């Protein structure tokens, strides 16, 4: 597949094909839904561009195709590649004094029965136009084909043959004369080639079969799963060996390829590898900014830093939990293992992260650990020294009462506490606001009722 951004790149058309009315119907009704209107216009333009008397020096720039199609260079090449894929055009790169001239060879539009007999084309058409329209098109072209010729029933061929009617001198019929042979050579022309789907596969299936044969996967299983294997290899950009290696954990002693398991494994590995590469890039950028000298660290920090550099994450976790009188759980070990194996954080940085987590909680919580790790990476913290300095800076900021925003730490936020009423501190209010005379009048009124 060739593409250039130079609109002056030269091209010429190597041959001409004849489009009959029925060919145009097939081109528009069957091929246009697959390749698009621009591609069909490009095919017809190339037919009209053929010059039987032209020479290479008469080649034109591809910008002339752009002008006729009124489209961008990118759109033109996309349309050309679609024509190549369905077999209507073959593109060659000719090396000569004019430097890599594009040569387009045109192929004849096949008949409708050959189109529908090609599974790749018929399946793609069904996907593009829908099942109902697909059946309508199939019935339409099948009906037209049957109307071109009526079947001959209950009859035998009684036609005269050549030798019944004509006689040739001597052994001319067996051995033609040199004049006849020369005339045959002179008039010999290449027949118009009919378009065929360009389904040439760049995948070395024999290599894949040989690799799987070691694990007792039959070649027929690879043949049956070709489309799925090809799709996964193209999606993740894998070579034949890479695909086989990635799929090995999914072989569970059976003689079949579980494509669902292989697909899930590839997706998980792709996600992990890309995440790890992203984290490593941030860590490497942070290391470049790290200070050579340790500034602002006291003796306790230096002791902690030494332990972080000398211990593995699991050992460091065990030491810290032992000092605090606790135990290291399997979940905590899994968290620090993921930080190292899946995300590629350095061991010394993980140890300081563990220490920071246990400063705020009694266990290493996954939400807190990933939150701190993200915060550090976003601020360029890539080494244990930088981590300690960053933590101290946050603590100092947290301890400053004037900075209210800094009071929000990694794991804790200000909580709203609703206060209740302490009735023991409330005094009885004996002032009713009514005089004695008013009370007597009130009772007098009640007695009269």
C-alpha positions in Angstrom: 0.0 0.0 0.0 1.5 3.3 -1.1 0.6 6.8 -0.2 2.4 10.2 -0.7 1.8 13.7 0.4 3.3 15.1 -2.8 0.6 16.2 -5.2 3.2 16.4 -8.0 4.0 12.7 -7.8 3.7 11.4 -11.4 1.3 8.6 -12.5 0.1 7.0 -15.7 -2.6 4.4 -16.6 -1.2 1.2 -18.1 -4.4 -0.1 -19.8 -8.0 0.5 -20.7 -11.1 -1.6 -19.8 -14.4 -1.3 -21.4 -17.5 -0.5 -19.3 -20.7 -1.8 -20.8 -24.1 -0.7 -19.4 -24.4 -3.9 -17.3 -20.9 -3.4 -15.9 -21.9 0.1 -14.8 -24.9 -1.3 -13.0 -22.7 -3.7 -11.1 -20.2 -1.0 -10.4 -22.8 1.4 -9.0 -25.2 -1.1 -7.3 -22.7 -3.6 -5.9 -19.3 -2.0 -5.7 -20.2 1.6 -4.7 -21.7 0.7 -1.3 -18.3 -1.0 -0.6 -15.8 1.6 -1.8 -17.9 4.8 -1.9 -18.8 7.3 -4.7 -15.4 8.9 -4.8 -13.7 5.5 -5.5 -16.2 4.8 -8.3 -15.5 8.2 -9.8 -11.8 7.6 -9.5 -12.1 4.3 -11.3 -14.0 5.9 -14.2 -11.6 8.8 -14.3 -8.6 6.4 -14.6 -10.4 4.6 -17.5 -10.8 7.9 -19.4 -7.1 8.9 -18.6 -5.6 6.0 -20.5 -3.7 7.2 -23.6 -2.6 4.3 -25.9 0.1 6.6 -27.5 1.4 8.2 -24.3 4.9 7.6 -23.0 6.3 7.9 -19.5 7.5 11.4 -20.0 3.8 12.4 -20.5 2.9 11.3 -17.0 0.8 13.8 -15.0 0.9 14.7 -11.4 -1.8 13.2 -9.1 -3.0 16.7 -8.4 -4.8 16.4 -11.7 -6.9 13.5 -10.3 -7.6 15.7 -7.2 -8.9 18.5 -9.5 -11.2 16.2 -11.4 -12.5 14.5 -8.2 -12.6 17.7 -6.2 -11.3 16.0 -3.0 -8.3 16.0 -0.8 -5.1 13.9 -1.4 -5.9 11.8 1.7 -9.5 11.1 0.5 -8.1 10.2 -3.0 -5.6 7.7 -1.7 -8.2 6.2 0.7 -10.5 5.6 -2.3 -7.6 4.2 -4.3 -6.8 1.7 -1.5 -10.4 0.6 -1.5 -10.3 0.0 -5.2 -7.1 -2.0 -4.7 -8.7 -4.1 -2.0 -11.7 -5.2 -4.0 -9.4 -5.9 -7.0 -10.6 -3.2 -9.5 -7.1 -1.5 -9.6 -3.5 -2.7 -9.2 -0.9 -0.1 -8.3 2.8 -0.5 -9.2 5.7 1.7 -8.3 8.0 2.0 -11.4 11.6 3.0 -10.8 13.1 5.0 -13.7 14.7 8.4 -14.5 11.5 10.1 -13.4 11.7 8.6 -9.9 9.0 6.2 -8.7 6.2 6.8 -11.1 2.8 5.3 -10.0 1.4 2.9 -12.6 -2.3 2.0 -12.4 -3.5 -1.2 -14.0 -7.3 -1.4 -14.3 -9.2 -4.7 -14.1 -12.6 -5.4 -15.6 -15.7 -5.3 -13.5 -16.8 -9.0 -12.9 -20.2 -10.3 -13.6 -22.8 -10.3 -10.8 -22.7 -14.0 -10.4 -18.9 -13.9 -9.8 -19.4 -11.0 -7.3 -22.0 -12.9 -5.2 -19.8 -16.1 -5.5 -17.0 -14.2 -3.7 -17.8 -14.5 0.0 -15.7 -11.6 1.1 -17.5 -9.2 -1.3 -21.0 -10.6 -0.7 -20.5 -10.5 3.1 -19.3 -6.9 3.1 -22.1 -5.8 0.9 -24.6 -7.4 3.3 -23.0 -5.6 6.2 -23.1 -2.3 4.3 -26.6 -2.3 2.9 -28.5 -4.5 5.3 -30.1 -7.9 4.9 -33.2 -6.8 3.1 -31.5 -4.7 0.5 -28.9 -7.4 0.0 -31.6 -9.9 -0.9 -33.3 -7.4 -3.2 -30.0 -6.9 -5.1 -29.3 -10.6 -5.3 -32.8 -11.3 -6.7 -32.5 -8.4 -9.2 -29.2 -9.5 -10.7 -30.2 -13.2 -10.7 -33.4 -12.4 -12.5 -31.6 -10.2 -15.2 -29.1 -13.0 -15.8 -31.8 -15.6 -16.4 -33.6 -13.3 -18.8 -30.6 -13.0 -21.1 -30.9 -16.6 -22.2 -33.8 -19.0 -22.3 -33.0 -22.6 -21.4 -32.9 -25.2 -24.3 -34.9 -28.3 -23.2 -35.3 -31.7 -24.8 -32.9 -30.9 -27.8 -29.6 -32.2 -29.2 -26.9 -30.2 -31.0 -27.1 -30.8 -34.8 -24.7 -27.9 -35.8 -22.2 -28.5 -38.6 -18.6 -28.5 -37.7 -15.7 -26.8 -39.5 -14.5 -29.8 -41.5 -18.0 -30.5 -42.7 -18.0 -27.3 -44.6 -14.4 -26.4 -45.4 -11.2 -28.0 -46.7 -7.6 -26.9 -46.2 -4.7 -27.7 -48.6 -2.2 -30.3 -47.6 -1.5 -30.6 -43.8 -2.3 -26.9 -43.2 -4.9 -28.0 -40.6 -2.4 -29.9 -38.6 0.7 -27.7 -39.1 -0.1 -24.1 -39.9 2.2 -22.2 -42.2 4.7 -19.6 -40.9 2.5 -16.8 -42.2 -0.4 -18.0 -40.0 1.9 -18.4 -37.0 3.4 -14.9 -37.5 -0.1 -13.4 -37.9 -1.2 -15.1 -34.6 1.8 -13.6 -32.8 1.2 -10.2 -34.3 -2.5 -10.1 -33.2 -2.0 -11.6 -29.8 -3.2 -9.2 -27.1 -3.7 -9.5 -23.4 -7.2 -10.3 -22.4 -8.9 -8.0 -20.0 -8.3 -9.4 -16.5 -11.4 -9.5 -14.3 -11.2 -8.0 -10.9 -10.6 -10.3 -7.9 -10.5 -9.5 -4.3 -6.9 -8.7 -3.1 -6.9 -11.1 -0.2 -3.2 -11.7 -0.1 -2.3 -12.4 3.5 0.9 -11.0 5.0 0.6 -13.4 8.0 2.9 -16.5 7.9 0.3 -19.1 8.8 2.7 -22.0 8.4 4.9 -20.5 11.1 1.9 -20.2 13.5 0.9 -23.8 12.8 4.4 -25.0 13.5 4.5 -23.2 16.8 1.2 -24.5 17.9 2.0 -28.0 16.8 4.4 -28.3 19.7 1.4 -27.8 22.0 -0.7 -30.3 20.1 -2.9 -27.7 18.5 -3.9 -29.1 15.0 -3.4 -27.0 11.9 -7.1 -27.2 11.2 -7.8 -25.3 14.4 -5.6 -22.4 13.2 -7.4 -22.5 9.8 -10.8 -22.3 11.5 -9.8 -19.4 13.7 -7.9 -17.4 11.0 -10.2 -14.4 10.9 -10.2 -14.0 14.7 -6.4 -14.5 14.9 -5.9 -11.9 12.1 -8.2 -9.4 13.8 -6.4 -9.7 17.1 -2.9 -9.4 15.5 -4.0 -6.3 13.6 -5.6 -4.7 16.7 -2.6 -5.1 18.9 0.1 -4.9 16.2 1.5 -8.4 17.0 3.9 -10.5 14.9 3.2 -14.2 14.5 5.6 -15.2 17.3 4.3 -12.5 19.7 0.7 -13.7 19.2 1.7 -17.3 19.9 3.7 -16.4 23.0 0.9 -14.2 24.3 -1.7 -17.0 23.8 0.3 -19.7 25.5 -1.2 -19.1 29.0 -4.6 -19.7 27.5 -3.8 -23.2 26.4 -5.3 -25.5 29.0 -4.4 -28.9 27.6 -7.2 -28.9 25.1 -6.8 -29.2 21.3 -8.6 -25.9 20.7 -7.8 -22.2 20.8 -10.1 -20.4 23.2 -10.3 -17.1 21.4 -12.3 -15.5 24.2 -9.6 -16.2 26.7 -6.9 -15.1 24.3 -8.7 -11.9 23.5 -9.1 -11.0 27.2 -5.5 -11.9 28.0 -4.2 -9.7 25.1 -6.4 -6.8 26.3 -5.2 -7.1 29.9 -1.5 -7.3 28.9 -1.9 -4.4 26.5 -3.4 -2.3 29.2 -0.8 -3.2 31.8 2.2 -2.7 29.4 1.0 0.7 28.2 0.2 1.8 31.8 3.7 0.6 32.9 5.4 2.5 30.0 3.5 5.6 30.9 4.5 5.4 34.6 8.1 4.6 33.7 8.2 7.7 31.5 7.0 9.8 34.4 9.4 8.2 36.8 12.4 8.8 34.4 11.4 12.4 33.9 11.2 12.8 37.7 14.6 11.3 38.2 16.1 13.8 35.9 14.9 16.5 38.2 16.0 14.8 41.4 18.6 16.7 43.5 21.9 15.0 44.0 22.2 16.2 47.6 19.7 15.4 50.3 18.4 18.7 51.6 16.1 19.3 54.6 16.2 15.7 55.9 16.9 15.0 59.6 18.5 11.9 61.0 15.2 10.0 61.3 14.5 10.7 57.7 17.9 9.6 56.6 17.5 6.4 58.6 14.2 5.7 57.0 15.7 6.4 53.6 18.5 3.9 54.2 16.0 1.2 55.2 13.9 2.0 52.1 16.9 1.6 49.8 18.1 -1.6 51.4 14.8 -3.5 51.8 12.5 -5.0 49.3 8.8 -3.8 49.5 7.7 -6.9 51.2 10.5 -6.8 53.8 9.9 -3.1 54.4 6.2 -3.6 54.9 6.9 -6.4 57.4 9.3 -4.3 59.4 7.0 -1.3 59.6 4.0 -3.4 60.6 6.1 -5.3 63.2 7.3 -2.0 64.8 3.6 -0.9 65.0 2.6 -4.2 66.6 0.5 -5.3 63.6 0.7 -7.9 60.8 1.2 -7.6 57.1 -1.9 -9.0 55.3 -2.0 -10.7 51.9 -4.0 -7.8 50.5 -1.3 -5.3 51.5 1.4 -7.5 49.8 -0.7 -7.7 46.7 -1.0 -3.9 46.5 2.7 -3.3 46.7 3.4 -6.1 44.3 1.0 -4.5 41.7 2.7 -1.2 42.2 6.0 -2.7 41.2 5.1 -5.4 38.6 2.2 -3.8 36.8 3.0 -0.1 37.1 6.8 -0.2 37.4 7.3 2.0 40.4 10.9 1.7 41.9 11.2 -0.3 45.1 12.5 2.5 47.2 9.6 4.8 46.2 7.1 2.0 47.0 8.7 1.7 50.5 8.3 5.4 51.2 4.7 5.2 49.9 4.0 2.3 52.3 5.4 4.3 55.2 3.2 7.3 54.2 0.1 5.1 54.0 0.7 3.6 57.4 1.2 7.2 58.8 -2.5 7.9 58.0 -4.0 4.4 58.6 -3.3 1.1 60.2 -3.2 -0.8 56.9 -2.1 -0.1 53.4 -5.4 0.7 51.7 -5.5 0.4 47.9 -7.5 3.6 47.3 -5.1 5.6 49.5 -2.0 4.0 48.0 -3.0 4.6 44.4 -4.1 8.2 45.3 -0.7 9.0 46.8 1.1 7.3 43.9 -0.9 9.4 41.4 -0.2 12.6 43.4 3.5 11.9 43.5 3.8 11.1 39.8 1.8 14.2 38.8 4.2 16.3 40.9 7.4 14.7 39.5 8.2 12.7 42.6 10.3 9.8 41.3 12.8 8.8 44.0 12.6 8.0 47.7 14.4 11.3 48.6 11.9 13.4 46.6 9.1 11.5 48.2 10.3 12.3 51.7 10.9 15.9 50.9 7.4 16.1 49.3 5.8 14.5 52.4 7.6 16.9 54.7 6.5 19.8 52.6 2.9 18.7 52.8 3.1 18.2 56.5 4.5 21.6 57.0 1.7 23.0 54.9 -0.8 21.0 56.8 0.5 22.3 60.1 0.1 25.9 59.0 -3.3 27.1 60.3 -3.3 30.0 57.9 -3.5 27.7 54.9 -7.0 26.2 55.1 -6.8 24.6 51.7 -3.7 22.6 52.8 -5.7 21.0 55.7 -7.2 18.5 53.2 -4.8 15.6 53.3 -4.6 12.4 51.3 -7.1 10.4 53.3 -8.9 12.7 55.6 -11.2 15.7 55.1 -12.8 18.0 57.6 -15.9 16.3 59.0 -19.1 18.1 60.1 -20.1 17.2 63.6 -23.6 18.0 64.8 -23.7 19.1 68.4 -26.5 18.1 70.8 -28.1 20.2 73.6 -26.8 19.7 77.1 -30.0 20.1 79.1 -28.2 19.8 82.5 -26.7 23.3 81.9 -30.1 24.8 81.1 -31.8 26.8 83.9 -35.6 26.7 84.6 -37.4 29.8 83.3 -40.1 30.7 86.0 -41.2 33.9 84.3 -44.5 33.1 82.7 -45.2 36.7 81.7 -48.6 36.8 83.5 -49.4 38.8 86.8 -51.3 37.3 89.9 -54.3 39.5 89.2 -54.5 38.3 85.6 -54.4 34.6 86.9 -57.4 35.3 89.3 -59.4 36.8 86.5 -58.6 33.8 84.3 -59.9 31.3 87.0 -63.0 33.4 87.7 -63.9 33.2 84.0 -63.4 29.4 84.0 -65.7 29.0 87.1 -68.5 31.0 85.5 -68.5 28.7 82.4 
